[in-house]
Amino acid sequence: MGINKELSQREFIQRETGETHSPYEKELEFYSAVAAGNIERVRKLYTPLAVEGYGKLSDDPVRNVKYHLTITIALIARFCIEKGLPTETSYTISDIFINRLDVATDIHQLEDIHREVFIEYAKRMQKVNSGNAYSKHVLMCLDIIYDNIYNGVRVQEIADRLGLTPQYLSKLFKQEVGMTISEYIMSRRIQAAENMLKFSEYTPLDIGNYLNFSSHSHFIACFRKHTGLTPKQYRENYFRISWQHRE
């Protein structure tokens, strides 16, 4: 069926049944409260998870909610970026919650995720709006790291691009982020490896090479240091837990 014909049919059915999408202004008011870091307002405006009036994306009730929540999380992540939340932080929070959606098996779990995601973003935005957010140079540093996580990037390269000395940038980053640039880069590489082990079929060897670890043994050692497991154990453990949830 062509998109125009299907669009006409759906609009006709929605008019006849009274089914419409949720008012845009209501969503904007809620998202604005989150982006302002106004936790009290967020809790007041928050309504329990419901997808009535938002359109039907799947015949399966749980999958339908997952699709809607994925869209909601993606929107709030970008909304908060526009209001000053670091791009890397916002997208990583979004990834975490969408990963949780992926393994959720019932509406109750989705309700918990729905509620938690707004409070988490509101708390982050409260910090941004209180003046305790990262400085411009640290934000730019985080973005450079994010853009080069698979290619690898050195502190000297980042400092050169920002027009700063490596010593000054390193000191500033440690003060604001609470870890060195090298430690942060490694934590992001390990997080990328975790996601690839969960959601791809690449072997641990391929993942280590893709993330530019010097050797497979180095990748295993770094991964174990951060997670307490080898890459192989991590993948096996993830799938074991996922199957238990499905059962």
C-alpha positions as CSV (number, residue, x, y, z in Angstrom):
1,M,0.0,0.0,0.0
2,G,1.4,3.4,-0.9
3,I,2.1,5.8,1.9
4,N,-0.5,8.4,0.8
5,K,-3.3,5.8,0.7
6,E,-2.3,4.4,4.0
7,L,-2.1,7.9,5.5
8,S,-5.6,8.8,4.3
9,Q,-7.0,5.5,5.7
10,R,-5.4,6.0,9.1
11,E,-6.5,9.7,9.3
12,F,-10.0,8.6,8.5
13,I,-10.0,5.9,11.1
14,Q,-8.6,8.3,13.7
15,R,-11.3,10.8,13.0
16,E,-14.1,8.2,13.2
17,T,-12.8,6.7,16.4
18,G,-11.7,9.9,18.1
19,E,-8.1,8.6,18.4
20,T,-5.6,11.4,18.1
21,H,-2.0,11.9,19.1
22,S,-1.1,13.5,22.4
23,P,-1.1,17.3,22.3
24,Y,2.3,18.6,21.3
25,E,2.1,21.5,23.8
26,K,1.6,19.1,26.7
27,E,4.8,17.2,25.7
28,L,6.8,20.4,25.4
29,E,5.7,21.6,28.8
30,F,6.9,18.4,30.4
31,Y,10.2,18.2,28.4
32,S,10.8,21.9,29.4
33,A,10.5,21.0,33.0
34,V,13.0,18.2,32.6
35,A,15.4,20.4,30.7
36,A,15.1,23.1,33.4
37,G,16.0,20.6,36.1
38,N,12.8,21.3,37.9
39,I,12.3,17.9,39.6
40,E,9.3,19.1,41.6
41,R,7.6,20.2,38.4
42,V,8.6,17.0,36.6
43,R,7.0,14.9,39.3
44,K,3.8,17.1,39.2
45,L,3.4,16.8,35.4
46,Y,4.5,13.2,35.2
47,T,1.8,10.8,34.3
48,P,2.1,7.0,34.5
49,L,3.1,5.2,31.4
50,A,0.4,5.0,28.7
51,V,0.5,4.9,24.9
52,E,-3.1,5.6,24.2
53,G,-3.4,8.6,21.9
54,Y,0.2,8.2,20.7
55,G,-0.4,6.0,17.7
56,K,0.0,2.3,17.3
57,L,3.5,1.1,16.3
58,S,3.1,-2.6,16.9
59,D,0.3,-5.1,17.5
60,D,2.3,-6.6,20.4
61,P,1.5,-4.5,23.5
62,V,5.0,-4.7,25.1
63,R,6.8,-4.0,21.8
64,N,4.4,-1.1,21.1
65,V,5.4,0.5,24.4
66,K,9.1,-0.2,23.8
67,Y,8.9,1.6,20.5
68,H,7.2,4.6,22.0
69,L,9.7,4.7,24.9
70,T,12.6,4.6,22.6
71,I,11.3,7.6,20.7
72,T,10.7,9.4,24.0
73,I,14.1,8.8,25.3
74,A,15.7,9.9,22.0
75,L,13.7,13.1,22.1
76,I,14.5,14.0,25.7
77,A,18.2,13.2,25.1
78,R,18.3,15.7,22.2
79,F,16.1,18.2,24.1
80,C,18.6,18.3,27.0
81,I,21.6,18.6,24.7
82,E,20.0,21.7,23.2
83,K,19.7,23.1,26.8
84,G,23.3,22.5,27.7
85,L,23.7,18.8,28.8
86,P,27.0,17.5,27.3
87,T,26.3,15.6,24.1
88,E,28.4,12.5,25.2
89,T,26.6,12.4,28.6
90,S,23.1,12.7,27.1
91,Y,23.6,10.1,24.4
92,T,25.2,7.7,26.9
93,I,22.3,8.0,29.3
94,S,20.0,7.4,26.4
95,D,21.9,4.3,25.4
96,I,21.8,2.9,28.9
97,F,18.0,3.3,29.2
98,I,17.3,2.0,25.7
99,N,19.5,-1.1,26.5
100,R,17.3,-1.6,29.5
101,L,14.2,-1.4,27.3
102,D,15.7,-4.1,25.1
103,V,15.8,-6.7,27.8
104,A,12.6,-5.7,29.6
105,T,9.8,-8.3,29.3
106,D,6.7,-6.8,30.9
107,I,4.9,-3.5,31.3
108,H,5.9,-3.1,35.0
109,Q,9.6,-3.0,34.0
110,L,8.9,-0.5,31.3
111,E,6.9,1.7,33.7
112,D,10.0,1.8,36.0
113,I,12.2,2.8,33.1
114,H,9.8,5.4,31.9
115,R,9.7,7.1,35.4
116,E,13.5,6.7,36.0
117,V,14.6,8.2,32.7
118,F,12.9,11.6,33.3
119,I,14.2,11.9,36.9
120,E,17.7,11.0,35.8
121,Y,17.7,13.7,33.1
122,A,16.1,16.2,35.4
123,K,18.8,15.7,38.0
124,R,21.5,16.1,35.4
125,M,19.9,19.3,34.1
126,Q,19.6,20.6,37.6
127,K,23.4,20.5,37.7
128,V,23.7,22.2,34.3
129,N,21.3,25.0,35.3
130,S,23.0,25.6,38.7
131,G,26.2,26.6,37.0
132,N,28.1,23.4,37.9
133,A,28.1,22.1,34.3
134,Y,31.3,21.3,32.4
135,S,33.3,24.2,31.0
136,K,33.4,24.9,27.2
137,H,36.8,23.3,26.8
138,V,35.8,20.1,28.7
139,L,32.6,19.8,26.7
140,M,34.6,20.1,23.5
141,C,37.1,17.5,24.8
142,L,34.3,15.1,25.5
143,D,32.8,15.6,22.0
144,I,36.2,14.9,20.4
145,I,36.6,11.7,22.5
146,Y,33.1,10.6,21.5
147,D,33.8,11.2,17.8
148,N,37.1,9.3,17.9
149,I,36.3,6.5,20.3
150,Y,36.9,3.8,17.7
151,N,39.9,5.4,16.0
152,G,41.7,6.4,19.1
153,V,42.8,9.9,20.1
154,R,45.7,11.1,22.3
155,V,45.7,13.9,24.8
156,Q,48.2,15.9,22.7
157,E,45.9,15.7,19.7
158,I,42.9,16.9,21.7
159,A,44.9,19.8,23.2
160,D,46.2,20.9,19.8
161,R,42.6,21.0,18.4
162,L,41.5,23.1,21.4
163,G,44.5,25.4,21.3
164,L,45.5,24.4,24.8
165,T,48.6,22.9,26.4
166,P,48.2,19.2,27.3
167,Q,49.1,20.0,30.9
168,Y,46.3,22.7,31.3
169,L,43.7,20.5,29.6
170,S,44.5,17.5,31.7
171,K,44.3,19.5,34.9
172,L,41.0,21.1,33.9
173,F,39.5,17.7,32.8
174,K,40.5,16.0,36.1
175,Q,39.0,18.8,38.1
176,E,35.7,18.8,36.4
177,V,35.2,15.1,35.4
178,G,37.0,13.5,38.3
179,M,39.3,11.3,36.3
180,T,42.1,11.8,33.8
181,I,41.5,12.0,30.1
182,S,43.2,8.7,29.5
183,E,41.1,7.0,32.2
184,Y,38.0,8.5,30.7
185,I,38.9,7.3,27.2
186,M,39.5,3.8,28.4
187,S,36.2,3.7,30.3
188,R,34.4,4.7,27.0
189,R,36.3,2.1,25.0
190,I,35.3,-0.6,27.5
191,Q,31.7,0.6,27.4
192,A,31.8,0.4,23.6
193,A,33.2,-3.1,23.9
194,E,30.4,-4.1,26.3
195,N,27.7,-2.9,23.8
196,M,29.4,-4.7,21.0
197,L,29.5,-7.9,23.0
198,K,25.8,-7.5,23.8
199,F,24.4,-6.4,20.5
200,S,26.7,-7.7,17.8
201,E,28.1,-11.0,16.6
202,Y,31.8,-9.8,16.5
203,T,34.2,-12.0,18.3
204,P,36.2,-10.6,21.3
205,L,39.3,-10.6,19.1
206,D,37.6,-8.6,16.4
207,I,36.2,-6.1,19.0
208,G,39.6,-5.6,20.5
209,N,41.1,-4.9,17.1
210,Y,38.2,-2.6,16.1
211,L,38.8,-0.6,19.3
212,N,42.5,-0.3,18.6
213,F,43.8,-2.2,21.6
214,S,47.5,-3.1,21.1
215,S,46.8,-6.8,21.5
216,H,44.1,-9.3,22.4
217,S,45.7,-10.0,25.7
218,H,45.8,-6.2,26.4
219,F,42.1,-6.0,25.6
220,I,41.2,-8.9,27.9
221,A,43.3,-7.4,30.7
222,C,41.7,-3.9,30.4
223,F,38.2,-5.3,30.1
224,R,38.6,-7.6,33.2
225,K,40.0,-4.6,35.2
226,H,36.8,-2.6,34.5
227,T,34.2,-5.3,34.6
228,G,35.6,-8.1,36.6
229,L,35.0,-10.5,33.7
230,T,36.8,-11.5,30.5
231,P,35.0,-10.4,27.2
232,K,33.9,-14.0,26.7
233,Q,32.5,-14.3,30.2
234,Y,30.7,-11.0,29.9
235,R,28.9,-12.0,26.7
236,E,27.9,-15.4,28.2
237,N,26.7,-13.8,31.4
238,Y,24.6,-11.2,29.4
239,F,22.9,-13.8,27.3
240,R,22.2,-16.0,30.4
241,I,20.5,-13.1,32.2
242,S,18.6,-12.1,29.0
243,W,17.2,-15.6,28.6
244,Q,16.2,-15.7,32.3
245,H,14.2,-12.5,31.8
246,R,12.5,-13.8,28.7
247,E,11.5,-17.0,30.6
